[in-house]
Amino acid sequence: MGGHMQSRLMDLHEELKDKYIICSCEGKAEQAIIDLLLDADALIFKRVDLVGKKCTMIRSASRIEEEYLHTAYNRPVVILRILDREKEKFNLRPLYRKQYAVFSICTKPEIEILHIIHEGKWTEYKKQNKLKPSEYFQKLHGGELTKSENFIKNYYDSVDDLIAAIHEYHRISAYKDIYDLSNLLKE
């Protein structure tokens, strides 16, 4: 890993240390993956560090402000967003912008890319250019509801398989200048 990513990784570790975290997940699949990693104690933060001890699927800045930022906490709060587009609009009002750091963890093109990698279908997937990862993965599974929380929680035989897919995605990804799930894993 190059020096640039190493420094960003260290910054993220430091930025989350001793903080409460509002973890906003794009959907149920992302939330299920974070839950699996939390339950396995595989992340650089623990469930007790999450505001409300769970992730939320609230994604808009104004709703995050309404639900979470009107409360006094006994330690600093960081907003962690798990989503598939790094540049999704998220603008806290100036009052909050100065107070709360926001980090986006990007799973582009989609979280299902991890499942494709896990099944050893990355090369095959890259050869086709018609289907999004979710469509391709659902086709592999005969149209099964692969985005459901239940599917995700039962899909990986062990959390080590999920972690391996996250590391492999980071290794082969062209997106080296953004945070991805590997940046949240314990070393």
N, C-alpha and C positions, 0 to 999 in steps of 0.2 A: 504494500500500500504506500502511495506517495506521501510525502511530508504534508502536503496540503490537506488531504483527507484525515491524516492522523491528528493534525491540530484541530480540525473541526470535530472529530470524534471526542477528543479530550475536552473541548469546550462543551459539548452536549452532556458529557458525564458530569462536568462541573455545574452546568446550568440546572440540572435536575437534582443535584445532591441537596439533601435537607430541605426540599421544597414540597409543597402540596402540588398535585398535578391534576389539571382538568384535562382528561383524555377524551377528545372528540373523534369518534370513528365515523367514517363515511357510511358504512352499512353494517349489516349483521355479520357478514363474512369477516370483515376487518375486526369487528368487536370479538368474534369467536376466536380469532387467531391471537389477539392480545390476551384474552382470557386464558387460553391454553398456555401461553408463555408466562403469564402471571402465576397461574396455578403450579407451574413447574419451577418457579423461582428462577426463571431464565433471563429476566430483564434487569436493567440497572436501577429499577425502582420496584416497589412492592405494592400490592393491593392497598395496604394501609396508607400509602402515600397518595392514593387517588382521592380527590374530593368526593365524598359519598361512598368511598370504597368500591366504586365501579366506573366503567366508561360510560360515556353518553353518546347518543347519536345526534345531539343538537350540533348543528354546523354553522349557523349564522352568528356573526359577531354580536349583533344586537340581542339575540336570544341567550347567548353565553353571558353577556353582561347582565341581563335580567335575572337569569337563573343562578348565577354563581358569584358575580363580582360586587354584589351589594352586601356581602357578608364579610365580617372581620374574621380573619384567620390568624392563628397563633404562629404561623410561619409564612414565608413568601409563597406565592402561587405562580405556576407556569402553565401555559396552555400548550398542549401537545395535540397536534392534529394528524390523524392517520387518514390519508386520502390518496387518490390515484393521479391527481393533477397538482403539480407543485405551485402553480400560479393561480389557484382558485381564490377568488376575492374573499378577503377576511379583514375588515377594517374596524378595529376597535376605535371608539371615540378617543380624542386626544387625552382626556383625563386618564383613561385606562391604558392607553398605549404606552405611557411613561411608566406605569406601575407593573405591567404584566408582560413578560417575555412570551413570544409565540414561536413555536417550532413546528414546521410541517415535515412529516415523515411520508415520503412519497412512494407509492407502490405501483407506479406506472409501468406498463400501460394499464394493468388491473391486478388485483390481488390474486386472481386465478393463475397468473403466471407462475406462482410458487407451486401450485398443484401440477402444472404441466412439467415443470422442472423435476418435481418429485417422481413423476411417472416416467422420467427419461424421454420425454417427447419434445424437448426444446428444439432440437435440430429439425424434426418433422414440422413443428409449429412454425419455425422461421421460414421454411420453404414455401408455405402457403401464405398468402397475403390478403385473404378475403375476410377471414373471421377474427373477431376480437377474441382475446384469451378466454373470456367467459363463454362465448358461443362455441369455441373450439373444445373447451373442456366439457361443456354440457353434451356436445355431440359424442365425445369419447365415452360418456357415461349414459348413453341412450336417452338423453333428454331429462335425466333425473334433476331434481331441484338442487343444484350444486352450490347455490348461494345461501342456502339455509344454515342457520346456526347448528342445527342437529347434524347436518351432513358434515360440516367442517369439523365439529368436535369428535366425530366418529371416523373421519377420513384418514388421519395420520395414525399409524400403528403406535408410534411413540412421539413425544415432543422432540426427540432427537432427529427424527425424520424431517419435521418442520424446520428445525434449526438448520439442518444441512441444506434444505432447499433455500432458506433465506441467505445463507452464506454463498451458495452457488449463484443465486441471482445477483448478489452483490459483485461476485467475481466476473460474471459474464455481461453484466449490464453496461450499457453505454452511458448511463447517467451517473457519472462519478462525482459530480459537483453538487449533489443534493443529498440530504439525509434519506436513508432507507431503513428498513426494519433491522438490518444488521447493526446499525448505530445504537440501537436500544438493547442489544443483547449483552449479557455479561461476557467478559472476555474469557 
